[in-house]
Amino acid sequence: MTELTGRRERKKAATRQKIADTALRLFLERGFDAVGIRDVAAEADVAVTTVFSHFASKEALVFERDEDFELRLARAVTGRAPDEPLIPALRREVEALVRHCTADSATPIWRMIDASPALREYEESMRLRHAEALAAAIAADPGLSRTTTACRTIARFVIDAYALAREAADPQAALDEIFRMVEAAWAVTLDRSSAG
């Protein structure tokens, strides 16, 4: 039974990836607004319902690694060594994500996103959701003991660090500057939580 389940999951993942790859290729060739879900389904040789069973919207096709991004940030909190400080662990993950998103191969995709109000709006809502998930992971760690407000604030800073560094002329210098501020803000929350 597990072999059947494993095969089913692999087939499902392969179909999802095929749909995402096809959609991205069509969006880059024709423009995001010029391509409909029916076009993607026809080109990927799947039903429209299959596209929607894997992706909630047309915009989600562009951000197909959305869930992975969110999980990676949460794992930076939950998977770090017991004695490892939080902010360096988050910085390492954000640096890896920025490297991925600033690679030359990503440039046409970000150009397309920046040119589309619908994609920019989707990305903004996605970032807010990621910040909430990251805040929940930070708040759930008993060794961090910060207020909900502090967890949410630091999570937003970290998510914004990713976005700001991705757009910067020198992403590494931007990360250096931003994470000095994030580290300082995190230290202040410790002072306040221990004082209260």
PyMOL commands that set and color helices and strands:
alter all, ss='L'
color gray80, all
select helices_A, chain A and resi 2-30+37-44+48-54+58-62+66-78+86-101+104-115+117-140+148-167+171-195
alter helices_A, ss='H'
color red, helices_A
deselect
rebuild
show_as cartoon
